[in-house]
């Protein structure tokens, strides 16, 4: 590697580092977390202002939550960068599969990827309309 190439490589690395520091200083380091019912309520209110929150199941890592709404619908909240993605749906639009760590929610709409919610407790009864039914042999 010539001295000129080395200088160009170092200058490029310095420019990349400068851009990373600028992004950090502007606040792009923040990450949204779902810590409690209030976080779920605020996220849903941004998309459905009139919705009332019933019960919630919050991911142990703070990455996602499921909520039962007062009108019988459900909501999925996913932490995405420094904001939340919210999907409000009826019972037929998603299925829940229990796992050893919690539950996996799969949506009929492929535009909202599957959601893994880790929880030490069994899925609550209010999720029964979404539970995947296993066929008997």
Secondary structure, DSSP 8 states (H G I E B T S, - for coil): --HHHHHHHHHHHHHHHHHHHHHHHTTTT------SHHHHHHHHHTT-TT--EEEEEE-TTSSEEEEEETTS-EEEEEEETTEEEEEEE-GGGEEEEE-SSEEEEEESSTTS--EEEE-SS---GGGGGGB------
